[in-house]
Amino acid sequence: MAEAPAFAAAAAPVLEVRDLKVHFPVAGGWFQRETRVVHAVDGVSLAVHPGEVVAVVGESGCGKTTLARAVLGLVDATAGEIRVKGAPIIGLDAASLRAHRRRVQMVFQDPFDSLNPRKTILSTLAQPLSIHGIVPAGEIRREAARLLDLVGLSPGEAFLDRYPHQFSGGQRQRACIARAIAVRPELVVADEAVSALDISIRAQILTLLQRLKAEFGLSYLFITHDLGVVRSLCDRVVVMYLGRIVEEGPTERIFTAPGHPYTAALMASCPLPDPRLARARKTVTLSGDLPSPVSPPAGCRFHTRCPVAQAICGREAPPAIELGQGQRAHCHFAADAPRWQAGAGPAQESKP
Amino acid sequence: MSTAGAMQAAEATAQMPVIAPHVPAWRIFARNGTAAFGAIVLAVLIPLAVLGPFLAPFDPSRVNAGPPMAGPHWPHVFGTDDLGRDVFSRVADGLRVSLLVGFGAASFSTGLGVVVGGVAGFFGRFIDDLLMRITEIFQVIPRFFLGVLLVAFFGASIFNIIFAIAILSWPEVARVVRSEFLSLRARQFVDAARVAGASRRTLIFSEILPNAMGPVVVNGTLLVGQAMLLEAGLSYLGLGDPSLVSLGVMLQEAQQIMRTAWWTTAFPGLMIFLAVLSLNLVGDGLNDVLNPRSRER
């Protein structure tokens, strides 16, 4: 996992997002003249190649869920492009959007909220099967049972006529995964798919996802804030901050040699199981809160909280700086990363 | 054991089909003692109302069926009124009319409220604003007086009474349904259906509406009781359907003789009380059954 899969560059990406912007207008009061806008996703580009697992990480409110919803067509993009297998999906009519949905599926965050409580598992699974005509009507029951067997709910037949409230959280999430793979998608977007689960169940679900990936040649876009999950499952990591990508690269590089101070702080916030290692680690604690996405800071969005910020950071948005092996950091000082990580930050003289 | 084997074993143990039992609806309902009481009372009252003409010992409109103004005695168990009509037979008949008005008005207003509230809640924005302003106009009018006005204007037929009561009650339903739709629309299972490719119609009728029905049904049972009271109030003011005996009409007729013949008002009043009370209790019980929370956890 140290390097991106060699074939990734060659094959056409399953998902390509280019300069995506999703803005939400905030309803002002009656007397407020100007309409304010939340810049939930503000110029994000990324690609997921066949067989690849890409993680999108960042703290709450950084726009990662909005990004996922835009990819699924659940929110309208304000600007930019989303292509699935080269075909644009923005501005599609209902019929073409349905066809698109066959290729991209989603596993939702909360297994207690993502199954209709009034429907049996059979009718939940039958919905995508019959809408997309995956199997003839007479075989839906058998196919649904097969899907449940695939995700480890076996014998599937025993689960078909049950309601979600009869299941545990792990069983529900397995059923949700069965629904996602029912239409034979190429890309599965998992939005915090394991964060609501117990730690033991979490490992099982991750194992299941890995098995299904190998079995069906799936690609995953894994939205999460759990760095442990990222490390165990993902090939590449995209770090988001306030609607923008701050850094992306192969998982191992992001963990061991982050090129952006925010990534470094994020990695440092990840608890280590060994107290000796934890004590030896230099902690980078960020001060302050996430600025409002309604009026994001000018220049580099992270400069208000950055431990190494200089005057330039408040003026100019940093370009993407290539750090090799496909790692790119959006920081003016990315090239100096080893130096400021060693504690000799260039910021000391200019900090107030 | 190899690691892969251990992993598989770990996965397998967790996959034993441990499925919680499905609790039947009646059992959840019966957990609530007062609701069960209400259901039993209704189980007596509704057959009495429906089968009234067959069960009643006398023709409800027959004058001099017994001695006038006689207290409860056999065969006139609820006594007789000033014209010698059998109060029990009239109560059974009146209950039928009252329940008809109650259920009629409740289903009419629920239907209208579900459509208006559902459309407003699902589509939101401009449509929502428009429909909710209309709803509010109906809500700020004092109900009873608009009822009096409508019935006085269009005539006191039973259909007009049902219509008037329904017109007065739907805004409540519309608001309940709208808020249910608004919150359900954002639930993950609705998004999941959208991702599965469901059409707008499927989203409304198979994902959102079934989950919004709980409060609607509960509100509906409460509406039946309210409509019965409203009808009794209108009838008491002399605005009841003159060709039919309802419990309210009986109360109005017995006004003059209330002091000397208590049974002529006590029994119709008791029927209204019992019917409305038990409908409310049943509503509470249904709330338990239809609320998915009562099954979960």
Boltz contact constraints between the chains, C-beta under 6 A:
constraints:
  - contact:
      token1: [A, 72]
      token2: [B, 195]
      max_distance: 6.0
  - contact:
      token1: [A, 74]
      token2: [B, 191]
      max_distance: 6.0
  - contact:
      token1: [A, 98]
      token2: [B, 197]
      max_distance: 6.0
  - contact:
      token1: [A, 101]
      token2: [B, 195]
      max_distance: 6.0
  - contact:
      token1: [A, 101]
      token2: [B, 197]
      max_distance: 6.0
  - contact:
      token1: [A, 106]
      token2: [B, 195]
      max_distance: 6.0
  - contact:
      token1: [A, 108]
      token2: [B, 188]
      max_distance: 6.0
  - contact:
      token1: [A, 110]
      token2: [B, 188]
      max_distance: 6.0
  - contact:
      token1: [A, 113]
      token2: [B, 187]
      max_distance: 6.0
  - contact:
      token1: [A, 113]
      token2: [B, 188]
      max_distance: 6.0
  - contact:
      token1: [A, 114]
      token2: [B, 188]
      max_distance: 6.0
  - contact:
      token1: [A, 114]
      token2: [B, 189]
      max_distance: 6.0
  - contact:
      token1: [A, 114]
      token2: [B, 192]
      max_distance: 6.0
  - contact:
      token1: [A, 115]
      token2: [B, 189]
      max_distance: 6.0
  - contact:
      token1: [A, 116]
      token2: [B, 189]
      max_distance: 6.0
  - contact:
      token1: [A, 116]
      token2: [B, 207]
      max_distance: 6.0
  - contact:
      token1: [A, 117]
      token2: [B, 292]
      max_distance: 6.0
  - contact:
      token1: [A, 118]
      token2: [B, 210]
      max_distance: 6.0
  - contact:
      token1: [A, 118]
      token2: [B, 211]
      max_distance: 6.0
  - contact:
      token1: [A, 127]
      token2: [B, 196]
      max_distance: 6.0
  - contact:
      token1: [A, 128]
      token2: [B, 196]
      max_distance: 6.0
  - contact:
      token1: [A, 131]
      token2: [B, 197]
      max_distance: 6.0
  - contact:
      token1: [A, 152]
      token2: [B, 11]
      max_distance: 6.0
  - contact:
      token1: [A, 152]
      token2: [B, 15]
      max_distance: 6.0
  - contact:
      token1: [A, 154]
      token2: [B, 15]
      max_distance: 6.0
  - contact:
      token1: [A, 158]
      token2: [B, 17]
      max_distance: 6.0
  - contact:
      token1: [A, 162]
      token2: [B, 19]
      max_distance: 6.0
  - contact:
      token1: [A, 165]
      token2: [B, 295]
      max_distance: 6.0
  - contact:
      token1: [A, 165]
      token2: [B, 296]
      max_distance: 6.0
  - contact:
      token1: [A, 166]
      token2: [B, 19]
      max_distance: 6.0
  - contact:
      token1: [A, 166]
      token2: [B, 20]
      max_distance: 6.0
  - contact:
      token1: [A, 166]
      token2: [B, 22]
      max_distance: 6.0
  - contact:
      token1: [A, 204]
      token2: [B, 11]
      max_distance: 6.0
  - contact:
      token1: [A, 204]
      token2: [B, 14]
      max_distance: 6.0
  - contact:
      token1: [A, 207]
      token2: [B, 7]
      max_distance: 6.0
  - contact:
      token1: [A, 207]
      token2: [B, 11]
      max_distance: 6.0
